[in-house]
Amino acid sequence: MNHVERFDPAAAGIAVPGTADEGAGSSVLAADLGRKRLPVRRQLAEHPGLQGAFGHDVRAGCQGAALPARDLLNGEARA
């Protein structure tokens, strides 16, 4: 593939490892990434029109695994 297609996403989901303050929308400490006090929700808000979700990586993974497949694939049920 010799080209990159441009697309404009409607939403972004960010999940961080380590300690997350989901209420404040920030990563408190992601030691393995070398990051402290990263205001994720505020940075997402800097992109008008982009809806964003923020959470802890393990919790977000568990929540995603609990959804029926049709919820993840535009309402189409797939095995």
Secondary structure, 3 states (H helix, E strand, C coil): CCCCCCCCCCEEEEEECCEEECCCCEEEEEHHHCEEEECHHHHHHCCCCCEEEEEEHHHHHHHHHHCCHHHHCCCCCCC
